[in-house]
Amino acid sequence: MTSRSFPRLRRLCNALPKTKYDRQFESLSALQQLLAFAVTTAVVLAVPPLVVDAPEARITVAVSLAIGVLYSLSSLLARYNRR
């Protein structure tokens, strides 16, 4: 489905202001974006079962890890690109 199917959602997303993270991630090349997603996915799949025993808590840990890892990788790669 395309975003044309959801015009209200598209307008809402376009109305959100760009954050520093959005600009950093957009400045990365396609390969760097793919690398950031691949590393984030690997961390999210591997770490929560090692840290938390309760399956219900793994989701919370995974979401927190995903946000932190993706933000950190984007920041690191953006800084690397400026050098």
Backbone as numpy.savetxt, mean C-alpha at the origin, in Angstrom:
# Nx Ny Nz CAx CAy CAz Cx Cy Cz
-15.31 -4.66 -13.96 -16.14 -3.47 -13.96 -15.27 -2.22 -13.96
-15.70 -1.25 -14.69 -14.96 -0.01 -14.75 -15.50 0.97 -13.73
-14.77 2.06 -13.56 -15.23 3.08 -12.62 -16.46 3.81 -13.15
-16.77 3.63 -14.42 -17.98 4.25 -14.96 -19.24 3.65 -14.34
-19.12 2.44 -13.84 -20.25 1.79 -13.19 -20.56 2.42 -11.84
-19.61 3.13 -11.28 -19.76 3.73 -9.96 -19.43 5.21 -10.00
-20.27 6.04 -10.62 -19.93 7.45 -10.77 -19.79 8.18 -9.45
-20.60 7.84 -8.45 -20.50 8.53 -7.17 -19.19 8.19 -6.48
-18.79 6.93 -6.55 -17.54 6.52 -5.95 -16.36 7.20 -6.66
-16.42 7.28 -7.98 -15.35 7.93 -8.73 -15.23 9.40 -8.35
-16.37 10.10 -8.21 -16.33 11.50 -7.80 -15.76 11.66 -6.40
-16.12 10.75 -5.51 -15.61 10.80 -4.15 -14.10 10.60 -4.12
-13.61 9.61 -4.86 -12.18 9.34 -4.90 -11.40 10.49 -5.52
-11.96 11.11 -6.54 -11.28 12.24 -7.18 -11.30 13.48 -6.31
-12.25 13.55 -5.37 -12.35 14.71 -4.50 -11.37 14.64 -3.32
-10.85 13.46 -3.03 -9.92 13.34 -1.91 -8.62 14.04 -2.24
-8.06 14.78 -1.27 -6.79 15.45 -1.54 -5.64 14.45 -1.61
-4.65 14.77 -2.41 -3.47 13.92 -2.53 -2.59 14.12 -1.30
-2.14 13.03 -0.74 -1.24 13.10 0.40 0.20 12.98 -0.07
1.12 13.19 0.85 2.54 13.04 0.54 2.82 11.61 0.08
2.17 10.64 0.74 2.34 9.24 0.36 1.86 9.00 -1.08
0.70 9.56 -1.45 0.19 9.39 -2.81 1.19 9.91 -3.83
1.73 11.09 -3.57 2.69 11.67 -4.51 3.97 10.84 -4.58
4.43 10.34 -3.42 5.63 9.50 -3.43 5.41 8.22 -4.22
4.27 7.57 -4.01 4.01 6.32 -4.70 3.84 6.55 -6.20
3.18 7.64 -6.59 3.01 7.93 -8.01 4.33 8.27 -8.69
5.31 8.76 -7.92 6.59 9.12 -8.52 7.46 7.89 -8.82
7.09 6.74 -8.28 7.86 5.52 -8.52 7.57 4.98 -9.92
8.55 4.28 -10.46 8.34 3.63 -11.75 7.40 2.44 -11.56
6.90 1.92 -12.65 5.99 0.77 -12.59 6.68 -0.43 -11.95
7.94 -0.63 -12.26 8.69 -1.74 -11.67 8.86 -1.56 -10.17
9.13 -0.34 -9.73 9.26 -0.08 -8.30 7.93 -0.25 -7.58
6.83 0.15 -8.22 5.52 -0.05 -7.61 5.22 -1.54 -7.47
5.55 -2.30 -8.50 5.34 -3.75 -8.45 6.20 -4.38 -7.36
7.44 -3.94 -7.24 8.33 -4.44 -6.20 7.77 -4.12 -4.81
7.26 -2.92 -4.62 6.69 -2.53 -3.33 5.49 -3.40 -2.99
4.62 -3.65 -3.95 3.46 -4.51 -3.71 3.88 -5.96 -3.43
4.86 -6.46 -4.16 5.31 -7.84 -3.97 5.92 -8.04 -2.58
6.75 -7.12 -2.17 7.37 -7.22 -0.84 6.31 -7.08 0.25
5.39 -6.14 0.07 4.31 -5.96 1.04 3.47 -7.22 1.16
3.14 -7.83 0.04 2.36 -9.06 0.05 3.10 -10.18 0.77
4.38 -10.32 0.50 5.17 -11.36 1.16 5.21 -11.15 2.67
5.41 -9.93 3.09 5.46 -9.63 4.52 4.10 -9.89 5.17
3.03 -9.45 4.52 1.69 -9.62 5.08 1.31 -11.09 5.19
1.74 -11.91 4.24 1.41 -13.33 4.29 2.29 -14.11 5.27
3.52 -13.68 5.47 4.46 -14.45 6.28 4.47 -14.06 7.75
4.36 -12.80 8.07 4.61 -12.35 9.43 3.45 -12.57 10.41
2.21 -12.23 10.08 1.14 -12.36 11.10 1.02 -13.74 11.75
1.13 -14.85 11.02 1.06 -16.14 11.71 2.21 -16.36 12.70
3.34 -15.70 12.48 4.47 -15.84 13.39 4.31 -14.99 14.64
3.56 -13.91 14.53 3.44 -12.95 15.63 2.21 -13.20 16.50
1.11 -13.58 15.88 -0.17 -13.68 16.59 -0.72 -15.09 16.46
-1.23 -15.62 17.56 -1.81 -16.97 17.54 -3.28 -16.96 17.12
-4.02 -15.96 17.54 -5.46 -15.92 17.26 -5.71 -15.52 15.80
-6.47 -16.33 15.06 -6.75 -15.99 13.65 -7.48 -14.66 13.49
-8.30 -14.30 14.48 -9.04 -13.03 14.39 -8.10 -11.82 14.44
-7.04 -11.96 15.21 -6.10 -10.84 15.37 -5.13 -10.74 14.19
-4.98 -11.80 13.43 -4.05 -11.77 12.30 -4.44 -10.73 11.26
-5.73 -10.54 11.08 -6.19 -9.55 10.09 -5.77 -8.15 10.51
-5.93 -7.84 11.78 -5.54 -6.52 12.28 -4.04 -6.31 12.11
-3.26 -7.32 12.45 -1.82 -7.22 12.29 -1.45 -7.09 10.82
-2.10 -7.85 9.96 -1.80 -7.82 8.52 -2.09 -6.45 7.92
-3.21 -5.84 8.29 -3.56 -4.52 7.75 -2.55 -3.48 8.22
-2.21 -3.52 9.50 -1.22 -2.58 10.03 0.13 -2.75 9.34
0.53 -4.00 9.16 1.79 -4.27 8.47 1.76 -3.79 7.03
0.66 -4.03 6.35 0.55 -3.63 4.94 0.72 -2.12 4.80
0.04 -1.37 5.64 0.13 0.09 5.57 1.55 0.54 5.88
2.12 0.01 6.94 3.47 0.41 7.34 4.54 0.03 6.33
4.49 -1.18 5.84 5.51 -1.65 4.89 5.40 -0.90 3.57
4.19 -0.74 3.07 4.02 -0.04 1.79 4.44 1.42 1.90
4.09 2.07 3.00 4.50 3.46 3.20 6.02 3.56 3.30
6.62 2.67 4.06 8.07 2.70 4.24 8.81 2.42 2.93
8.36 1.43 2.20 9.01 1.12 0.91 8.86 2.27 -0.08
7.68 2.86 -0.13 7.47 3.98 -1.05 8.37 5.15 -0.68
8.47 5.42 0.59 9.33 6.51 1.05 10.79 6.23 0.73
11.22 5.00 0.99 12.60 4.62 0.73 12.93 4.68 -0.76
12.04 4.16 -1.60 12.29 4.17 -3.04 12.23 5.59 -3.61
11.33 6.42 -3.10 11.26 7.81 -3.56 12.54 8.56 -3.18
13.04 8.29 -1.99 14.29 8.93 -1.56 15.45 8.44 -2.43
15.45 7.16 -2.76 16.49 6.60 -3.62 16.45 7.25 -5.01
15.25 7.49 -5.53 15.12 8.10 -6.86 15.62 9.54 -6.89
15.56 10.23 -5.77 16.00 11.64 -5.72 17.51 11.76 -5.70
18.21 10.69 -5.36 19.67 10.76 -5.27 20.30 10.87 -6.61
